[in-house]
Amino acid sequence: MSGMIVLAVLVAGIVSTFTDWLFMGVLFHDRYMKYPEVWREGIVGGKDRTAVIYSCALDFVAAAGIVALCVLANIDTFWSAIGAAIFAWVAGPLVLMITNGFFMKLDWAVVGAHSLGYLVRFLVAATAVAVFL
């Protein structure tokens, strides 16, 4: 069982790196520069990849969190895992992204894309739970 848990985390983490690329890198890419002053130096020009590497590593942390939540709650069916992922998303990243949008100069399209990206990340992990557990 523990091998399947590790496999679920690894698969979900790898798939999430690609969904992050779509939702947090490609979608509304031109809207990121509406307020260029909010971004760290080097990120804007694409010279500093450190944030991208850390973000990819956090995909695996998020996957592990959703998988662990499902394991602890004895969730192993698709729809139950999807429900847990949606509730976790609402309680965490959705609230955080909208709050950041209120307090930081971020284009709302970027806030929406990031919010959806987190939802997809969590749904990928929930799907991995259903497939591997």
PyMOL commands that set and color helices and strands:
alter all, ss='L'
color gray80, all
select helices_A, chain A and resi 2-26+29-34+36-38+50-72+78-103+108-132
alter helices_A, ss='H'
color red, helices_A
deselect
rebuild
show_as cartoon
